[in-house]
């Protein structure tokens, strides 16, 4: 497996689904997509699905403080 794929599936920084991300931040799906379109939240595509790294969500929590 090449290093890019290894980084994608890093278990120390898991990938969350959009639904999991909304639960984690307690926001709506629209808010998640707005944050992404504003460039505040990076998403990863795998097999036609979108995921968000836990570390990306944690950055948003720090930003809100």
C-alpha positions, -999 to 999 in steps of 0.1 A, spaced: 0 0 0 14 34 -9 20 61 17 -10 82 5 -34 53 11 -18 45 45 -24 81 56 -60 79 44 -67 50 67 -47 62 97 -64 46 127 -51 73 151 -71 99 131 -102 80 120 -125 89 92 -161 97 102 -192 97 80 -211 130 76 -238 116 100 -211 109 126 -196 143 121 -230 160 127 -234 140 159 -199 148 170 -203 186 165 -240 186 172 -247 206 140 -269 199 109 -257 183 77 -261 217 60 -237 232 85 -211 205 78 -214 212 40 -213 249 45 -181 246 66 -167 225 37 -177 250 10 -162 279 31 -129 259 32 -130 255 70 -135 217 69 -117 192 46 -134 161 34 -119 129 20 -136 109 -8 -135 71 -7 -155 50 -31 -179 78 -39 -186 86 -2 -174 115 18 -156 113 51 -141 138 76 -111 131 97 -116 134 135 -88 159 136 -106 182 112 -136 182 135 -115 189 165 -100 220 148 -135 234 146 -141 230 183 -109 249 191 -119 276 166 -152 281 184 -136 288 218 
